[in-house]
Amino acid sequence: MSAEISDHAGAVHRHDFAQLVRWVFIAAIVAAVVAVAMDNRGDVPLGYVVGDAQAPIWIVIIAAALAGLVIGWLIRHRAGHRV
């Protein structure tokens, strides 16, 4: 019985460590995106089908990162799909 408890405790610790590594990795990616976005403050041209516009590049970078996040979430959580 004692061996079963210690085996299970190790699995719980591995899971906690994996969660910690995941959150550190996510925080590093978010920090990198924010740092790149804040370092690039110039305007860039945006071309649309019906016209053109100017926007600060940091907004374009953040919008692209958020779009990637949403698309990734939608792909991971689509109906009938198990990852």
N, C-alpha and C positions, 0 to 999 in steps of 0.2 A: 504494500500500500504506500509506503514511504517513497519508493522509487517512482510510482505513478505520479505522486504529487510533485516531486522534483522535476520530472520530465515535463509536466504541464507548466510548471513555473518557468522553465526555460523557454517554452514556446511563447508564453506571455511576454517575457522580457525581449525576445527576438521581435515580436510584433510591435512592442513599444519603441524599440530601437529603429525598426523600419519606418514607423510613423514619424519619428523624429528626423530621420534622414530625409524623408519625403518633404516635410515642412521646411527644413533648411534649404533643400534644393529649390523649392518653390519661392522662398524668400530671396534667394540669390538671383533667380531669374527676374523676379519683380524689381529688385534693386537695380539690376543691370538695365532693364528696359527704362526705368525711371531716370537713371543716370544718363543714358544715351539721349533720351528725349529732352532732358533739361539742358544738356550740352549743345543741342542743335536747336537754336531758336529762330533761325531765318525762315522766310516765307518760301514756299514752293508752289509751282503751278499744279493745279488739279484739272484734268481734262474729263469732262462728262460727255455723254452722247449729245446733249442739247446745249452745251456751252463749256466755258472755262471759269476757273476761280483761283484765288490765291488763299493759302492757309498756312499758318505756322507749322513747321515740320514736326514739332513736338506733338501737336494734335494728331497729325497723320500717323505718327509712330504709335501713340497710345490707342488710337482707333483701330489700327491694324492688329495690335496685341489683343485688344478686347474682342475683335472679330474672330481671331484665331482661337481664343478661349471659348467663345460661344460655339463656334463650329466644332471644336473638339469635344465639348460637353454634349452637344446634340448627337454627334456620332457615337459617343460612348453610351448614351442613354436612349438610343432609339428603340422603339418597340420591337419585342421579339428577338433582341440581340443580347447575348450574354458574353461578357469579356472575362 
